[in-house]
Amino acid sequence: MGIRFENLAFSYSDDLRPVVDGLDGAFSRSEVTILTGASGCGKSTLLYLAAGLYPGSAGTLRSGCVEVDGKELRKLQPPQRARIAGMMFQNPDLQFCMDTVRNEIIFCLENICTPPEEIGRKVDEALAFCGISGLGDRMLHSLSGGEKQKTALACLVAIKPEWIFLDEPFANIDEESARSIAMKLGRLHSEQGMGILAVDHRLDSWMGIADTVRVMENGKLLGEKLDARHLDPGQLESLGIIVPGGSYDPSIPPAKLGDTVLELDGLNIPQGGSCLLHDVNAAFRRGGIYAILGQSGSGKSSLFGALSGVLPYKGEARLEGRSLRHLRSSDIGKMGFITQNPQDQFIGGTVRQEIMASLRRMPDAEKRSEEILRAIRLWRYRDISPYLLSQGQQRRLGTAALIAYDCHCLICDEPTYAQDRRNTIAIMDALCRQAREKNIALVFSTHDRKLAEDYADMIFEIKGGTLNAVS
């Protein structure tokens, strides 16, 4: 029993070369397999083809076939398909349909025609297995990233598919939550025989759970499978894979800190009837690079949301000495934001238009836009919608668009999620050079402590509802 690919070729547009091109290979259900490789090499596309989501939802299957346990899932109706393969997406918000955790699981069970008398028991069992029994009646929008991923997993536990496919499931959550979910997936494999195929750039959370690592490059599977229990760090680095615990070897100019650009003074952010963050005090100076760490749900994105004006806050936040509540029209644009979900910030109809929106005042905008898109390896996608890019490619596009923009303080929420090692370094080097050369205060959040240590002049961590300087 397993997954078989035969001469598989798929593209998102007839004008583009195939993302998956003449691919042959197989994955065994007896192994937990991690599929990795450079951003944009076709990993997520291959996963969606295996799950039967493509080509029905996007693109064209030019040749070949993919079978899961002897069946082509794309030819099955959704209820039949769901019993064979379940998906966990990188962004769980894209797959939720209901209001509460419990109702979401009930909805999934109803869609596969579960007898009504069995639904309550199956929901309770799934919640207990995932360790979220206390979240059953919580509104989905109020959950942290880790809690949302555990909810997505609970839906699959309730359905009990033969296979679970995961697309960068840990990209937006902290290391502890990622490890917890990975261990539960390991149990589903060992105790219930579920096949596990996960696309992931980071192997840390899978250590001791994964059996096999497969690498993709330019739309094909590369070489033989790697034994996940005996990985060679040098080989991983040569393949562009993030080495667990390895350095990023940053290449950025030394710090020359200037005046304070952004100052937080006794900032408080309410949540429901309590306070998510309280008494936040910090100063961010020109040319400085600042990292903010914290577990999923600790308040990193909420802090950035308050600074952008999306969330209410008490206390004071000042940009170049002026309260954010009283900024003048001439101050608009002095703060730039890269959101955690790049789709939230897209305004262009095509990839090139997205870059051009940041360059519209430059006399050589056309030439500069080509240079930027070639540098982030998206030039060949210039005429398609940003929403057809992989999430890793969307992150590179969103980051590049903001780098091209002229601002005094740049706030980046998880700028390197869903990126391979090479793109992680490219993004961070570009952001940090921008900060140094243009005297910009760069503030970024991350779950990657090593990334923070390698790049930041100062590291903050959110613990116990407040922001603390740790180095």
C-alpha positions in Angstrom: 0.0 0.0 0.0 1.4 3.4 -0.9 1.5 6.4 -3.2 2.7 5.9 -6.8 3.6 8.7 -9.3 4.1 7.8 -13.0 5.4 10.3 -15.6 3.6 13.1 -13.8 3.6 16.5 -15.4 1.5 19.5 -14.1 1.5 23.2 -14.7 -0.6 26.1 -13.5 -0.8 27.7 -16.9 -0.3 26.6 -20.5 2.2 29.5 -20.8 4.4 28.2 -18.0 6.7 25.3 -17.9 5.5 22.4 -15.7 6.0 22.8 -11.9 6.1 19.0 -11.7 7.8 17.5 -14.8 8.0 13.9 -15.7 8.1 12.7 -12.1 8.3 9.1 -11.2 8.4 7.7 -7.7 6.7 6.0 -4.8 6.1 6.5 -1.0 5.4 3.7 1.3 2.6 3.7 3.8 4.8 1.9 6.3 7.1 4.9 6.6 6.6 8.5 7.9 8.0 10.5 4.9 9.2 14.1 4.9 9.3 15.8 1.4 11.7 18.7 1.4 13.6 20.8 -1.1 14.0 24.4 -2.3 10.9 26.8 -2.2 9.0 26.5 -5.4 10.4 23.2 -6.5 6.9 21.6 -6.6 6.6 20.0 -3.2 3.2 21.4 -2.3 1.9 20.9 -5.8 2.9 17.2 -5.6 1.1 16.9 -2.3 -2.1 18.5 -3.7 -1.9 16.1 -6.7 -1.6 13.1 -4.4 -4.6 14.4 -2.3 -6.8 14.7 -5.5 -7.2 18.5 -5.0 -5.4 19.2 -8.3 -6.1 19.5 -11.2 -9.7 20.0 -10.2 -9.0 23.1 -8.2 -6.2 24.6 -10.3 -3.8 23.9 -13.2 -3.5 21.3 -15.9 -2.4 17.7 -15.6 -0.3 17.4 -18.8 0.6 13.7 -18.4 0.9 10.8 -16.1 -1.1 9.7 -13.0 -0.9 9.5 -9.2 -2.4 6.7 -7.2 -3.0 6.4 -3.5 -3.4 2.8 -2.4 -4.3 2.0 -6.0 -6.9 4.8 -6.5 -6.7 8.1 -8.4 -8.2 10.4 -5.8 -9.0 13.1 -8.3 -11.7 10.9 -9.8 -13.5 10.3 -6.5 -16.2 12.3 -4.8 -15.1 14.4 -1.8 -16.7 12.1 0.9 -14.9 9.1 -0.7 -11.6 11.0 -1.0 -11.8 12.2 2.6 -11.8 8.6 3.9 -8.5 7.9 2.0 -6.6 11.1 2.4 -6.9 14.1 4.8 -5.0 17.4 4.5 -3.4 19.7 7.0 -2.6 23.0 5.4 0.1 25.5 6.4 -2.6 28.0 7.2 -5.4 26.2 8.9 -7.7 29.2 8.5 -8.0 28.3 4.8 -9.7 25.0 5.7 -12.0 25.9 8.6 -15.7 26.4 7.8 -17.5 26.7 11.1 -17.4 28.9 14.2 -16.2 26.7 17.1 -13.7 23.8 17.4 -16.5 21.3 18.2 -18.7 22.4 15.3 -15.7 22.2 12.9 -15.2 18.5 13.8 -18.9 17.8 13.6 -19.0 19.4 10.2 -16.2 17.1 9.0 -17.9 14.0 10.3 -21.3 15.0 8.8 -19.6 15.3 5.4 -18.6 11.7 5.4 -22.1 10.6 6.5 -21.2 9.5 10.0 -24.2 8.2 11.9 -25.6 10.9 14.2 -25.4 8.7 17.3 -21.6 8.3 16.8 -20.7 11.9 16.3 -20.5 13.0 19.9 -18.2 10.2 20.9 -15.9 10.7 17.9 -15.6 14.4 18.6 -14.7 13.8 22.3 -12.2 11.1 21.4 -10.5 13.4 18.8 -10.3 16.3 21.2 -8.9 14.2 23.9 -6.3 12.6 21.6 -5.1 16.0 20.5 -5.0 17.4 24.1 -7.6 20.1 23.4 -10.7 18.9 25.3 -10.9 22.3 26.9 -11.1 24.1 23.6 -14.2 22.4 22.2 -16.5 25.5 22.6 -13.8 28.1 21.7 -14.3 30.3 18.7 -11.8 29.3 16.0 -10.7 32.9 15.4 -9.6 33.2 19.0 -7.1 30.3 18.9 -3.4 30.6 18.6 -1.6 29.1 15.6 -0.7 26.0 17.6 -4.2 25.5 18.8 -5.6 25.9 15.3 -3.2 23.2 14.0 -4.2 20.9 16.8 -7.9 21.5 15.8 -7.1 20.7 12.2 -5.4 17.5 13.4 -8.5 16.6 15.6 -10.6 16.8 12.5 -8.4 14.2 10.8 -8.3 12.0 13.9 -12.1 12.0 13.9 -12.4 11.1 10.2 -9.6 8.5 10.4 -8.4 8.6 6.8 -5.9 6.1 5.5 -3.3 8.8 4.8 -2.6 12.3 6.3 -0.9 14.8 4.0 0.6 17.9 5.6 1.8 21.1 3.9 4.3 22.9 6.1 2.2 22.3 9.2 4.6 23.9 11.7 5.5 27.0 9.7 3.6 29.4 12.0 3.9 27.8 15.4 6.4 27.5 18.2 8.8 24.6 18.6 7.0 23.1 21.6 3.6 23.0 19.7 5.3 21.6 16.6 6.9 18.8 18.5 3.7 18.0 20.3 1.8 17.7 17.0 4.5 15.7 15.4 4.5 13.2 18.2 0.7 12.8 17.9 1.1 12.2 14.2 3.8 9.5 15.0 1.2 7.8 17.3 -1.4 7.8 14.5 1.1 6.1 12.3 2.3 3.5 14.8 -1.0 2.8 16.5 -3.5 3.2 13.7 -1.4 2.5 10.6 -2.1 5.9 9.0 0.3 6.9 6.2 2.1 10.2 6.8 3.5 12.4 4.0 4.6 15.8 5.1 6.1 18.7 3.1 8.5 20.6 5.4 11.6 22.7 5.2 12.5 22.1 8.8 13.3 18.7 10.1 13.8 19.5 13.8 10.3 18.5 14.9 10.4 15.2 13.0 13.5 13.8 14.5 12.8 10.4 16.0 9.4 10.3 14.3 10.2 10.4 10.5 11.6 7.3 8.8 12.5 8.8 5.4 13.4 12.1 3.9 12.9 12.7 0.1 14.3 15.8 -1.7 12.7 17.5 -4.7 14.4 19.7 -7.2 13.0 21.4 -10.3 9.8 19.3 -10.3 11.4 15.9 -9.8 12.4 13.7 -6.9 16.1 13.8 -6.4 18.1 10.6 -5.9 17.3 8.0 -3.4 15.5 8.4 -0.1 17.5 9.5 3.0 17.3 7.7 6.3 15.8 10.3 8.7 17.6 8.7 11.7 21.1 9.2 10.2 21.2 12.5 8.3 24.4 14.1 7.2 24.5 17.8 8.0 26.9 18.5 5.2 24.6 16.8 2.7 21.6 18.7 4.0 23.3 22.0 3.7 24.5 21.2 0.1 20.9 20.4 -0.8 19.7 23.8 0.6 17.9 22.2 3.6 17.9 23.9 7.0 20.2 21.9 9.3 18.8 21.4 12.8 20.7 23.7 15.1 22.9 24.9 12.3 24.1 28.5 11.8 22.8 30.8 9.0 26.1 32.5 8.5 24.7 36.0 8.0 26.3 38.5 5.7 25.3 42.0 6.8 27.1 45.2 7.7 27.9 46.0 11.3 25.4 48.0 13.4 25.5 51.8 13.5 22.5 52.7 15.6 20.9 56.1 15.3 18.0 57.9 17.0 14.9 56.1 18.3 12.3 55.6 15.5 9.7 53.6 17.4 9.0 53.8 21.1 6.5 51.7 23.1 5.6 53.1 26.5 3.4 51.1 28.9 1.5 49.5 26.0 -1.4 47.2 26.9 -3.4 45.1 24.5 -6.8 43.7 25.7 -8.2 40.4 24.7 -11.7 39.5 25.7 -12.1 40.4 29.3 -8.4 40.2 30.1 -5.1 41.7 29.0 -3.1 39.8 26.4 0.0 42.1 26.7 0.6 44.5 29.5 3.2 47.2 30.4 5.2 46.7 27.1 8.2 49.1 27.0 10.8 49.1 24.2 12.7 51.5 22.0 13.8 50.7 18.4 16.6 52.7 16.8 17.6 53.6 13.3 19.8 50.9 11.7 18.9 48.4 14.4 17.7 44.9 13.9 15.4 43.5 16.6 13.9 40.0 17.0 10.8 39.1 19.0 10.4 35.5 20.2 7.4 33.9 21.9 5.2 30.9 21.9 2.2 30.6 19.6 -0.5 32.8 21.0 1.8 34.8 23.2 0.9 38.1 21.5 3.6 38.7 18.8 1.1 39.2 15.9 -1.3 41.1 18.2 1.5 43.5 19.1 2.2 44.1 15.4 -1.6 44.4 14.8 -1.8 47.2 17.4 1.1 49.1 15.8 -0.6 48.8 12.4 -3.9 50.2 13.8 -5.8 46.9 13.4 -6.1 46.2 17.1 -6.9 48.6 20.0 -4.4 49.3 22.7 -3.9 51.4 25.8 -0.7 53.2 26.7 1.5 54.9 24.1 3.3 54.1 20.9 5.3 56.8 19.2 6.8 57.0 15.7 9.7 59.5 15.6 8.2 61.2 18.7 4.6 61.4 17.4 1.8 59.2 18.8 0.6 56.6 16.3 -2.9 57.8 17.2 -2.2 61.2 15.8 0.0 60.7 12.7 -0.2 63.3 10.0 -0.8 62.5 6.3 3.0 63.1 5.8 3.8 60.3 8.2 1.8 57.7 6.2 4.3 55.2 4.8 7.0 55.7 7.4 6.1 52.3 8.9 6.0 49.2 6.6 4.4 45.9 7.6 5.0 42.4 6.3 2.1 40.3 7.6 2.2 36.7 8.7 -0.1 35.7 5.8 1.3 37.4 2.7 -2.1 37.1 1.0 -3.4 39.7 3.4 -1.2 42.4 1.8 -1.4 41.7 -2.0 -2.9 44.5 -4.0 -1.6 43.7 -7.5 -3.4 41.5 -10.1 -0.1 39.9 -11.1 3.2 39.2 -9.5 4.9 42.1 -11.4 2.1 44.5 -10.5 2.6 43.7 -6.9 6.3 44.9 -7.1 5.4 47.8 -9.3 3.0 49.1 -6.6 6.0 49.8 -4.4 8.1 51.3 -7.2 5.4 53.5 -8.8 7.3 56.8 -8.0 10.7 55.5 -9.3 11.6 56.6 -12.9 13.1 53.2 -13.7 10.3 51.1 -12.1 10.0 48.7 -15.0 13.7 47.8 -15.0 13.9 47.7 -11.2 10.9 45.4 -10.9 12.6 42.9 -13.3 15.8 43.0 -11.2 13.8 42.3 -8.0 11.8 39.5 -9.4 14.8 37.8 -10.9 16.6 38.1 -7.6 13.8 36.3 -5.8 13.4 33.8 -8.6 9.9 34.8 -9.5 10.5 36.4 -12.9 8.9 33.6 -14.8 5.7 34.0 -12.8 5.5 37.7 -13.4 2.2 37.6 -15.3 0.2 35.3 -13.1 -1.8 36.1 -10.0 0.2 36.2 -6.7 -2.5 33.8 -5.3 -1.3 31.0 -7.6 2.2 31.0 -6.1 3.2 28.6 -3.4 3.1 30.0 0.1 6.9 30.2 0.2 6.9 32.1 -3.0 4.2 34.4 -1.7 6.3 35.2 1.3 9.3 36.1 -0.9 7.1 38.3 -3.0 5.5 40.1 0.0 8.9 40.7 1.5 10.4 41.9 -1.7 7.6 44.4 -2.3 8.1 45.9 1.2 11.9 46.0 0.8 11.4 48.1 -2.4 9.2 50.5 -0.4 10.8 53.5 1.3 10.0 53.5 5.1 11.7 54.4 8.4 10.6 51.4 10.4 9.8 47.9 8.9 7.8 45.4 11.0 8.0 41.8 9.7 5.8 39.0 11.1 7.6 35.7 10.5 9.4 36.9 7.4 11.1 33.5 6.7 8.3 31.0 7.3 8.0 28.2 4.6 11.5 29.0 3.2 14.4 26.7 2.6 17.8 27.6 4.0 19.0 29.5 0.9 15.8 31.7 0.7 15.8 32.2 4.5 19.4 33.6 4.3 18.5 35.6 1.1 15.5 37.2 2.8 17.2 38.0 6.1 20.3 39.3 4.4 18.2 41.6 2.2 16.1 42.9 5.1 19.1 43.5 7.3 21.1 45.2 4.6 18.1 47.4 4.0 18.0 48.3 7.7 21.8 49.1 7.8 22.1 51.0 4.5 18.9 53.0 4.7 19.0 53.6 8.5 15.7 51.7 9.0 14.6 50.1 12.3 13.9 46.4 11.5 11.7 44.5 13.9 10.8 40.9 13.1 9.1 38.0 14.9 10.2 34.4 14.6 9.9 31.0 16.2 13.5 30.3 15.1 15.8 31.2 18.0 18.9 30.5 16.0 17.8 32.9 13.3 17.3 35.6 16.0 20.7 34.9 17.5 22.4 35.1 14.2 20.8 38.3 12.9 19.4 40.5 15.6 21.3 43.2 17.5 18.8 42.8 20.4 16.4 39.9 21.1 13.1 40.3 23.0 10.8 37.5 24.2 7.1 37.7 25.1 6.6 35.8 28.3 3.9 36.1 30.9 2.1 38.8 28.9 5.0 41.2 28.7 8.0 42.0 26.5 11.4 41.2 28.0 14.8 41.9 26.6 16.9 38.7 26.6 20.1 39.8 24.9 
